[in-house]
Amino acid sequence: MILVWKNDWYTVKVIVNHFRMIYTAFHKVFDRNEQINLVFEGRGNKLETITLKKLCDYPELLEEAAFWFSQKWSIPVEAYRESMKQSISQKAGIPQWYIVLNEKQEIIAGAGIIENDFHDRKDLSPNLCALYVKENYRGQGIAKFILDFSRKDLSNMGFEKIYLITDHTEFYEKCGWDFLTMVNGDDGSSERMYAASTLI
């Protein structure tokens, strides 16, 4: 989580207040379509600032983002590129893509929202997809922040629900998602589907 020290209740109380302030700032900054800055405790107890950006507001990052997601998920870069181009051209609506950059302006996390993440339940849409956090940045609450940010983003677009498919059995429950049903992937595999309400 953000700025977490164990066995120090006073610090934890301050952290909770700080976390709420971050979300207050998140709501205000989000409405202006600007980037979101977070401070967290990274490796070696070093405080680091990371930045979450909506890709549609930063078209100059399209190629870098497309290659990054392609490398992480072994899906052709053109598939990401076309989806991201559509996001940039329309600004609001589906698809949407989010990236998180570290202080060196390197992409260290990201996710997308698309109509359907390659499964047979076309009625359950839109879908969060491609959520990924680099290994050395995990366990800091970054994935949950991306999830919550995307839910808020969709709420502003008028959506009430968001869905995802995953092999995980506990992580998304901890982030406020509920198991919904099993679905069949386009490759014939059976996959778990989760759902969450969008955030106001």
C-alpha positions, 0 to 999 in steps of 0.5 A: 500500500502507499507509505505503509510501515508495519506495527506503527499505529500512529503512522498507519492512521496518518497513512489512511488520512494521506490515502484519502487525500490522494483520492480527493485529489484524484477526483479533482484532477481527474475532472481536468483530464490531467495526470495523477501523481502518487507517492509510495514506498518503493524498494529500499524504503525509498519514496518514489513518485509515479504517474498514472495517465490516460493514454487518450490524453497523451498520444505521443506515448502510443507506440511505447505503450503498444510495444510495452503491452505487447511484450507483457502479454505476447499479443501482436503489437498491432492489436494494441496499436489499433485499439489505442488509436481508437481510444485517442481519436474518440477520447470518451467511450470504449476502448480506454487505456491507462499507463503508469510511469515511474520517475524515469518516465518508464512504463511500470504498469497499465491496463485497458478497457475494451468491449470484450476480452475474447470470451463468449459473453458478449452481453457482459461489457465493457471488460478491463483487460491487460492489467500488469504491474512490473514485478519490482513494483508489486505489493504497493497498491498500484494495481488496485489504484488502476482498477479504481481509477478505471471504475471512476473513469467509466462512471463518468462515461455513464457506465454502471458495471465493468467486467474482467476475466482472470485466473486469480481467485482472491486478488480481485475480491480484495479490490472490491470485485465479485465473482460472477460466472464462468465463461468460455474463452475464444480458445475454448478454455473456461475462465472466471469472470468478475464484475464491479460497480463503477465508482462515483 
